[in-house]
Every structure is written in structure tokens, then in C-alpha cells.
Amino acid sequence: MNKSEIGLNAGKVWQLLSDYAKWSYGALKKKSGLEDKELGAALGWLAREDKIEMYEDNGELYVSLGVNVYIG
């Protein structure tokens, strides 16, 4: 896995999250077809870019698009 692959996988996850729903990690993994390490890297990429929000509920990780509002 290289940066290019991680970026492509991040784009795939971004597209899934574009419905603005809250997705469970398991649902994202199943729908994206990515392995754990690939999905983890993609989520890390999106988190580093401040594009997603992550929540944990009853031991399950949930992910949704972040809402960034800049005033200036």
C-alpha cells in the first residue's frame, strides 16, 4: 500500500460518506470492500484533513462527514 492507493481509498470512503449519514465502521468496510488496514489508512487520511467526524457508541466506531465552517 502506498500514498496513492491510500488517497484513492480515501476518495472511495468520501463518496460513501457524501450522503451525510453516520456510518458504522463495519458498514463502511462492507460497502467499500476495503480491508481493515486499507480502511483505517483511508479514515486516517480523511481525519488528518479534518474531513470526517468519528464517534464511538457501545464499542462501535461511527464515521460521518465533518462540518467545517470558516468565517473570515
MDAnalysis code that builds the backbone (N, CA, C; Angstrom):
import MDAnalysis as mda
import numpy as np

u = mda.Universe.empty(216, n_residues=72, atom_resindex=np.repeat(np.arange(72), 3), trajectory=True)
u.add_TopologyAttr("name", ["N", "CA", "C"] * 72)
u.add_TopologyAttr("resid", np.arange(1, 73))
u.add_TopologyAttr("resname", ["MET", "ASN", "LYS", "SER", "GLU", "ILE", "GLY", "LEU", "ASN", "ALA", "GLY", "LYS", "VAL", "TRP", "GLN", "LEU", "LEU", "SER", "ASP", "TYR", "ALA", "LYS", "TRP", "SER", "TYR", "GLY", "ALA", "LEU", "LYS", "LYS", "LYS", "SER", "GLY", "LEU", "GLU", "ASP", "LYS", "GLU", "LEU", "GLY", "ALA", "ALA", "LEU", "GLY", "TRP", "LEU", "ALA", "ARG", "GLU", "ASP", "LYS", "ILE", "GLU", "MET", "TYR", "GLU", "ASP", "ASN", "GLY", "GLU", "LEU", "TYR", "VAL", "SER", "LEU", "GLY", "VAL", "ASN", "VAL", "TYR", "ILE", "GLY"])
u.atoms.positions = np.array([
    [0.863, -1.177, 0.000],
    [0.000, 0.000, 0.000],
    [0.901, 1.230, 0.000],
    [0.589, 2.180, -0.882],
    [1.356, 3.418, -0.947],
    [0.414, 4.617, -0.818],
    [0.985, 5.822, -0.818],
    [0.173, 7.029, -0.631],
    [-0.907, 7.175, -1.692],
    [-0.584, 6.810, -2.903],
    [-1.554, 6.925, -3.989],
    [-2.770, 6.022, -3.727],
    [-2.507, 4.792, -3.314],
    [-3.599, 3.857, -3.001],
    [-4.430, 4.358, -1.820],
    [-3.755, 4.885, -0.814],
    [-4.463, 5.402, 0.357],
    [-5.362, 6.565, -0.057],
    [-4.842, 7.445, -0.910],
    [-5.632, 8.573, -1.398],
    [-6.850, 8.119, -2.189],
    [-6.663, 7.108, -3.048],
    [-7.793, 6.569, -3.806],
    [-8.836, 5.948, -2.879],
    [-8.371, 5.217, -1.872],
    [-9.293, 4.611, -0.906],
    [-10.013, 5.677, -0.091],
    [-9.311, 6.756, 0.246],
    [-9.944, 7.864, 0.970],
    [-11.055, 8.467, 0.120],
    [-10.809, 8.586, -1.187],
    [-11.834, 9.097, -2.091],
    [-13.047, 8.200, -2.154],
    [-12.816, 6.895, -2.136],
    [-13.920, 5.924, -2.145],
    [-14.764, 6.065, -0.867],
    [-14.091, 6.190, 0.260],
    [-14.806, 6.356, 1.532],
    [-15.549, 7.693, 1.542],
    [-14.901, 8.746, 1.043],
    [-15.520, 10.075, 0.959],
    [-16.825, 10.002, 0.178],
    [-16.816, 9.292, -0.935],
    [-18.023, 9.151, -1.750],
    [-19.138, 8.459, -0.965],
    [-18.791, 7.429, -0.214],
    [-19.796, 6.739, 0.596],
    [-20.370, 7.665, 1.665],
    [-19.505, 8.485, 2.251],
    [-19.942, 9.388, 3.322],
    [-20.683, 10.609, 2.795],
    [-20.687, 10.814, 1.486],
    [-21.281, 12.025, 0.926],
    [-22.798, 12.085, 1.081],
    [-23.401, 11.015, 1.593],
    [-24.842, 11.057, 1.869],
    [-25.120, 11.720, 3.220],
    [-24.062, 12.129, 3.914],
    [-24.128, 12.805, 5.213],
    [-24.776, 11.965, 6.314],
    [-24.841, 10.656, 6.108],
    [-25.334, 9.758, 7.147],
    [-24.163, 9.388, 8.068],
    [-24.484, 8.839, 9.221],
    [-23.481, 8.330, 10.140],
    [-23.315, 6.847, 9.834],
    [-22.138, 6.434, 9.386],
    [-21.860, 5.057, 9.007],
    [-21.087, 4.351, 10.111],
    [-21.423, 3.099, 10.366],
    [-20.610, 2.303, 11.280],
    [-19.366, 1.847, 10.530],
    [-18.314, 1.545, 11.265],
    [-17.077, 1.058, 10.658],
    [-17.365, -0.209, 9.857],
    [-18.157, -1.099, 10.431],
    [-18.488, -2.350, 9.753],
    [-19.225, -2.135, 8.447],
    [-20.169, -1.204, 8.439],
    [-20.919, -0.909, 7.214],
    [-20.011, -0.297, 6.157],
    [-19.104, 0.607, 6.576],
    [-18.155, 1.194, 5.636],
    [-17.229, 0.130, 5.050],
    [-16.774, -0.776, 5.914],
    [-15.884, -1.837, 5.458],
    [-16.587, -2.720, 4.434],
    [-17.814, -3.104, 4.727],
    [-18.564, -3.979, 3.825],
    [-18.855, -3.289, 2.498],
    [-19.357, -2.060, 2.547],
    [-19.769, -1.344, 1.336],
    [-18.559, -0.944, 0.480],
    [-17.448, -0.578, 1.122],
    [-16.265, -0.143, 0.379],
    [-15.476, -1.314, -0.185],
    [-15.577, -2.469, 0.448],
    [-14.791, -3.626, 0.027],
    [-13.335, -3.543, 0.453],
    [-13.011, -2.596, 1.344],
    [-11.633, -2.418, 1.802],
    [-11.338, -3.329, 2.989],
    [-10.087, -3.732, 3.101],
    [-9.623, -4.486, 4.266],
    [-9.439, -3.511, 5.429],
    [-9.296, -4.059, 6.647],
    [-9.141, -3.217, 7.841],
    [-8.020, -2.195, 7.695],
    [-6.839, -2.643, 7.268],
    [-5.707, -1.704, 7.181],
    [-5.947, -0.645, 6.109],
    [-6.605, -1.004, 5.019],
    [-6.902, -0.039, 3.964],
    [-7.926, 0.982, 4.428],
    [-8.968, 0.512, 5.093],
    [-9.996, 1.422, 5.599],
    [-9.431, 2.312, 6.696],
    [-8.630, 1.738, 7.567],
    [-8.009, 2.524, 8.633],
    [-7.125, 3.634, 8.084],
    [-6.339, 3.316, 7.057],
    [-5.472, 4.325, 6.440],
    [-6.311, 5.408, 5.765],
    [-7.378, 5.008, 5.069],
    [-8.253, 5.980, 4.408],
    [-8.917, 6.897, 5.422],
    [-9.385, 6.336, 6.522],
    [-10.008, 7.156, 7.566],
    [-8.978, 8.092, 8.201],
    [-7.761, 7.599, 8.383],
    [-6.691, 8.439, 8.920],
    [-6.401, 9.617, 8.006],
    [-6.389, 9.363, 6.710],
    [-6.172, 10.419, 5.707],
    [-7.259, 11.483, 5.826],
    [-8.507, 11.022, 5.852],
    [-9.629, 11.964, 5.927],
    [-9.660, 12.693, 7.267],
    [-9.306, 12.003, 8.341],
    [-9.272, 12.640, 9.660],
    [-8.180, 13.704, 9.714],
    [-7.026, 13.404, 9.131],
    [-5.919, 14.359, 9.124],
    [-6.291, 15.615, 8.348],
    [-7.094, 15.445, 7.305],
    [-7.564, 16.586, 6.522],
    [-8.777, 17.263, 7.162],
    [-9.174, 16.790, 8.339],
    [-10.311, 17.335, 9.083],
    [-11.604, 17.261, 8.271],
    [-11.773, 16.151, 7.536],
    [-12.937, 15.966, 6.676],
    [-14.034, 15.131, 7.325],
    [-13.691, 14.400, 8.389],
    [-14.663, 13.491, 8.995],
    [-14.753, 13.696, 10.504],
    [-15.862, 13.236, 11.035],
    [-16.082, 13.174, 12.472],
    [-16.191, 11.696, 12.837],
    [-15.649, 11.321, 13.973],
    [-15.741, 9.942, 14.438],
    [-16.352, 9.928, 15.831],
    [-17.209, 8.960, 16.043],
    [-17.904, 8.802, 17.316],
    [-17.830, 7.331, 17.705],
    [-17.829, 7.076, 18.990],
    [-17.903, 5.697, 19.458],
    [-19.147, 5.549, 20.317],
    [-19.911, 4.503, 20.054],
    [-21.133, 4.234, 20.801],
    [-21.212, 2.743, 21.061],
    [-21.253, 2.363, 22.313],
    [-21.308, 0.949, 22.706],
    [-20.217, 0.119, 22.044],
    [-19.015, 0.671, 21.972],
    [-17.879, -0.043, 21.420],
    [-17.812, -0.069, 19.898],
    [-18.764, 0.551, 19.214],
    [-18.779, 0.589, 17.745],
    [-18.345, 1.975, 17.283],
    [-17.454, 2.016, 16.299],
    [-16.990, 3.274, 15.731],
    [-17.946, 3.714, 14.637],
    [-18.327, 4.985, 14.654],
    [-19.182, 5.581, 13.626],
    [-18.455, 6.752, 12.994],
    [-18.669, 6.931, 11.712],
    [-17.973, 7.961, 10.947],
    [-18.990, 8.739, 10.120],
    [-18.809, 10.045, 10.042],
    [-19.636, 10.881, 9.168],
    [-18.764, 12.019, 8.650],
    [-19.248, 12.699, 7.627],
    [-18.521, 13.861, 7.124],
    [-18.520, 14.946, 8.183],
    [-17.411, 15.646, 8.305],
    [-17.310, 16.754, 9.225],
    [-17.933, 18.003, 8.626],
    [-18.369, 18.876, 9.467],
    [-18.920, 20.147, 9.015],
    [-17.911, 21.210, 9.397],
    [-17.276, 21.783, 8.388],
    [-16.274, 22.822, 8.620],
    [-16.844, 24.162, 8.192],
    [-16.900, 25.080, 9.128],
    [-17.400, 26.417, 8.828],
    [-16.287, 27.406, 9.121],
    [-15.904, 28.134, 8.099],
    [-14.859, 29.136, 8.242],
    [-15.447, 30.519, 8.021],
    [-15.201, 31.397, 8.970],
    [-15.679, 32.767, 8.875],
    [-14.454, 33.664, 8.854],
    [-14.373, 34.493, 7.871],
    [-13.193, 35.334, 7.847],
    [-13.096, 36.256, 6.720],
])
